[in-house]
Amino acid sequence: MERSLEHHRDLLARHRDPVAYVAALRASERSRQDPLGRAPLLHMELVLFAARAEQRRPELAKRLRARRALVAEIVATTMRAAGHDVDPARAGAMLLALEDGFRLHRLIDPDTTPADSFLRAVSELTRAIGLDKPRQA
Protein backbone atom coordinates (compact mmCIF):
# COMPACT_ATOMS: atom_id res chain seq x y z
CA MET A 1 0.00 0.00 0.00
CA GLU A 2 2.84 2.37 0.86
CA ARG A 3 4.52 1.74 -2.52
CA SER A 4 1.29 2.49 -4.30
CA LEU A 5 0.73 5.71 -2.32
CA GLU A 6 4.28 6.86 -3.02
CA HIS A 7 3.98 6.09 -6.73
CA HIS A 8 0.73 8.03 -7.12
CA ARG A 9 1.96 11.01 -5.11
CA ASP A 10 5.12 11.13 -7.21
CA LEU A 11 3.04 11.22 -10.39
CA LEU A 12 0.78 13.87 -8.87
CA ALA A 13 3.76 16.08 -8.01
CA ARG A 14 4.80 16.02 -11.68
CA HIS A 15 1.35 16.00 -13.35
CA ARG A 16 -1.20 18.27 -11.70
CA ASP A 17 -3.58 18.57 -14.65
CA PRO A 18 -6.22 15.78 -14.64
CA VAL A 19 -5.65 14.77 -18.26
CA ALA A 20 -1.87 14.78 -17.84
CA TYR A 21 -2.15 12.78 -14.62
CA VAL A 22 -4.29 10.08 -16.25
CA ALA A 23 -1.88 9.94 -19.20
CA ALA A 24 1.08 9.58 -16.84
CA LEU A 25 -0.73 6.90 -14.87
CA ARG A 26 -1.49 5.03 -18.06
CA ALA A 27 2.15 5.25 -19.15
CA SER A 28 3.52 4.14 -15.78
CA GLU A 29 4.01 0.54 -14.79
CA ARG A 30 1.26 0.35 -12.18
CA SER A 31 1.62 -3.35 -11.52
CA ARG A 32 5.12 -2.94 -10.09
CA GLN A 33 3.83 -0.33 -7.66
CA ASP A 34 0.70 -2.18 -6.60
CA PRO A 35 1.09 -5.91 -5.89
CA LEU A 36 -2.68 -6.36 -5.77
CA GLY A 37 -2.94 -4.59 -9.13
CA ARG A 38 -0.90 -7.45 -10.61
CA ALA A 39 -3.35 -9.96 -9.22
CA PRO A 40 -6.94 -8.72 -9.48
CA LEU A 41 -8.29 -12.09 -8.33
CA LEU A 42 -6.17 -11.85 -5.19
CA HIS A 43 -7.49 -8.31 -4.65
CA MET A 44 -11.10 -9.47 -4.94
CA GLU A 45 -10.46 -12.50 -2.74
CA LEU A 46 -8.96 -10.25 -0.08
CA VAL A 47 -11.97 -7.96 -0.21
CA LEU A 48 -14.43 -10.86 -0.03
CA PHE A 49 -12.50 -12.64 2.73
CA ALA A 50 -12.40 -9.52 4.85
CA ALA A 51 -16.06 -8.78 4.16
CA ARG A 52 -17.03 -12.30 5.34
CA ALA A 53 -14.74 -12.28 8.40
CA GLU A 54 -16.13 -9.60 10.68
CA GLN A 55 -12.95 -9.41 12.77
CA ARG A 56 -10.96 -8.61 9.57
CA ARG A 57 -13.21 -5.79 8.38
CA PRO A 58 -11.32 -3.07 10.27
CA GLU A 59 -8.15 -3.99 8.35
CA LEU A 60 -10.00 -3.78 5.05
CA ALA A 61 -11.67 -0.53 6.11
CA LYS A 62 -8.25 0.94 6.92
CA ARG A 63 -6.94 -0.01 3.47
CA LEU A 64 -10.08 1.34 1.79
CA ARG A 65 -9.80 4.63 3.69
CA ALA A 66 -6.16 4.96 2.63
CA ARG A 67 -7.09 4.34 -1.02
CA ARG A 68 -9.98 6.82 -0.80
CA ALA A 69 -7.75 9.45 0.82
CA LEU A 70 -5.17 9.02 -1.93
CA VAL A 71 -7.73 9.30 -4.71
CA ALA A 72 -9.39 12.27 -2.98
CA GLU A 73 -5.97 13.96 -2.82
CA ILE A 74 -5.43 13.29 -6.53
CA VAL A 75 -8.92 14.59 -7.40
CA ALA A 76 -8.54 17.70 -5.23
CA THR A 77 -5.13 18.56 -6.66
CA THR A 78 -5.95 17.94 -10.32
CA MET A 79 -9.38 19.56 -10.19
CA ARG A 80 -8.00 22.62 -8.40
CA ALA A 81 -5.25 22.88 -11.04
CA ALA A 82 -7.91 22.66 -13.76
CA GLY A 83 -10.07 25.26 -12.02
CA HIS A 84 -12.94 22.88 -11.25
CA ASP A 85 -14.76 22.47 -7.97
CA VAL A 86 -15.75 18.91 -7.02
CA ASP A 87 -16.16 16.98 -3.79
CA PRO A 88 -12.87 15.03 -3.72
CA ALA A 89 -14.11 12.42 -1.24
CA ARG A 90 -17.22 11.61 -3.26
CA ALA A 91 -15.33 11.60 -6.56
CA GLY A 92 -12.65 9.38 -5.01
CA ALA A 93 -15.21 6.86 -3.79
CA MET A 94 -16.80 6.76 -7.25
CA LEU A 95 -13.45 6.25 -8.98
CA LEU A 96 -12.46 3.41 -6.64
CA ALA A 97 -15.81 1.70 -7.17
CA LEU A 98 -15.32 2.05 -10.92
CA GLU A 99 -11.80 0.61 -10.71
CA ASP A 100 -12.90 -2.34 -8.56
CA GLY A 101 -15.80 -2.97 -10.92
CA PHE A 102 -13.49 -3.12 -13.92
CA ARG A 103 -11.16 -5.48 -12.03
CA LEU A 104 -14.08 -7.80 -11.43
CA HIS A 105 -15.29 -7.54 -15.04
CA ARG A 106 -11.77 -8.31 -16.29
CA LEU A 107 -11.74 -11.48 -14.20
CA ILE A 108 -15.10 -12.56 -15.55
CA ASP A 109 -14.67 -11.55 -19.19
CA PRO A 110 -11.09 -10.61 -20.09
CA ASP A 111 -11.85 -10.79 -23.82
CA THR A 112 -14.10 -7.73 -23.67
CA THR A 113 -12.50 -5.96 -20.70
CA PRO A 114 -9.00 -4.74 -21.58
CA ALA A 115 -6.45 -4.38 -18.80
CA ASP A 116 -6.61 -0.59 -19.12
CA SER A 117 -10.43 -0.40 -19.02
CA PHE A 118 -10.46 1.74 -15.89
CA LEU A 119 -8.03 4.30 -17.31
CA ARG A 120 -9.90 4.33 -20.61
CA ALA A 121 -13.12 5.03 -18.72
CA VAL A 122 -11.52 7.85 -16.73
CA SER A 123 -10.14 9.36 -19.95
CA GLU A 124 -13.57 9.20 -21.57
CA LEU A 125 -15.19 10.73 -18.50
CA THR A 126 -12.69 13.60 -18.46
CA ARG A 127 -13.51 14.29 -22.11
CA ALA A 128 -17.26 13.97 -21.51
CA ILE A 129 -17.27 16.55 -18.73
CA GLY A 130 -14.86 18.85 -20.53
CA LEU A 131 -11.77 18.47 -18.35
CA ASP A 132 -9.65 18.09 -21.47
CA LYS A 133 -10.44 21.66 -22.53
CA PRO A 134 -9.25 24.88 -20.91
CA ARG A 135 -11.78 26.26 -18.43
CA GLN A 136 -13.75 29.24 -19.70
CA ALA A 137 -13.28 32.41 -17.65
C-alpha positions in Angstrom: 0.0 0.0 0.0 2.8 2.4 0.9 4.5 1.7 -2.5 1.3 2.5 -4.3 0.7 5.7 -2.3 4.3 6.9 -3.0 4.0 6.1 -6.7 0.7 8.0 -7.1 2.0 11.0 -5.1 5.1 11.1 -7.2 3.0 11.2 -10.4 0.8 13.9 -8.9 3.8 16.1 -8.0 4.8 16.0 -11.7 1.3 16.0 -13.4 -1.2 18.3 -11.7 -3.6 18.6 -14.7 -6.2 15.8 -14.6 -5.7 14.8 -18.3 -1.9 14.8 -17.8 -2.2 12.8 -14.6 -4.3 10.1 -16.3 -1.9 9.9 -19.2 1.1 9.6 -16.8 -0.7 6.9 -14.9 -1.5 5.0 -18.1 2.2 5.2 -19.1 3.5 4.1 -15.8 4.0 0.5 -14.8 1.3 0.3 -12.2 1.6 -3.3 -11.5 5.1 -2.9 -10.1 3.8 -0.3 -7.7 0.7 -2.2 -6.6 1.1 -5.9 -5.9 -2.7 -6.4 -5.8 -2.9 -4.6 -9.1 -0.9 -7.4 -10.6 -3.4 -10.0 -9.2 -6.9 -8.7 -9.5 -8.3 -12.1 -8.3 -6.2 -11.8 -5.2 -7.5 -8.3 -4.6 -11.1 -9.5 -4.9 -10.5 -12.5 -2.7 -9.0 -10.3 -0.1 -12.0 -8.0 -0.2 -14.4 -10.9 0.0 -12.5 -12.6 2.7 -12.4 -9.5 4.9 -16.1 -8.8 4.2 -17.0 -12.3 5.3 -14.7 -12.3 8.4 -16.1 -9.6 10.7 -13.0 -9.4 12.8 -11.0 -8.6 9.6 -13.2 -5.8 8.4 -11.3 -3.1 10.3 -8.2 -4.0 8.3 -10.0 -3.8 5.0 -11.7 -0.5 6.1 -8.2 0.9 6.9 -6.9 0.0 3.5 -10.1 1.3 1.8 -9.8 4.6 3.7 -6.2 5.0 2.6 -7.1 4.3 -1.0 -10.0 6.8 -0.8 -7.8 9.4 0.8 -5.2 9.0 -1.9 -7.7 9.3 -4.7 -9.4 12.3 -3.0 -6.0 14.0 -2.8 -5.4 13.3 -6.5 -8.9 14.6 -7.4 -8.5 17.7 -5.2 -5.1 18.6 -6.7 -5.9 17.9 -10.3 -9.4 19.6 -10.2 -8.0 22.6 -8.4 -5.3 22.9 -11.0 -7.9 22.7 -13.8 -10.1 25.3 -12.0 -12.9 22.9 -11.2 -14.8 22.5 -8.0 -15.8 18.9 -7.0 -16.2 17.0 -3.8 -12.9 15.0 -3.7 -14.1 12.4 -1.2 -17.2 11.6 -3.3 -15.3 11.6 -6.6 -12.6 9.4 -5.0 -15.2 6.9 -3.8 -16.8 6.8 -7.3 -13.4 6.3 -9.0 -12.5 3.4 -6.6 -15.8 1.7 -7.2 -15.3 2.1 -10.9 -11.8 0.6 -10.7 -12.9 -2.3 -8.6 -15.8 -3.0 -10.9 -13.5 -3.1 -13.9 -11.2 -5.5 -12.0 -14.1 -7.8 -11.4 -15.3 -7.5 -15.0 -11.8 -8.3 -16.3 -11.7 -11.5 -14.2 -15.1 -12.6 -15.5 -14.7 -11.6 -19.2 -11.1 -10.6 -20.1 -11.9 -10.8 -23.8 -14.1 -7.7 -23.7 -12.5 -6.0 -20.7 -9.0 -4.7 -21.6 -6.4 -4.4 -18.8 -6.6 -0.6 -19.1 -10.4 -0.4 -19.0 -10.5 1.7 -15.9 -8.0 4.3 -17.3 -9.9 4.3 -20.6 -13.1 5.0 -18.7 -11.5 7.8 -16.7 -10.1 9.4 -19.9 -13.6 9.2 -21.6 -15.2 10.7 -18.5 -12.7 13.6 -18.5 -13.5 14.3 -22.1 -17.3 14.0 -21.5 -17.3 16.5 -18.7 -14.9 18.8 -20.5 -11.8 18.5 -18.4 -9.6 18.1 -21.5 -10.4 21.7 -22.5 -9.3 24.9 -20.9 -11.8 26.3 -18.4 -13.8 29.2 -19.7 -13.3 32.4 -17.7 
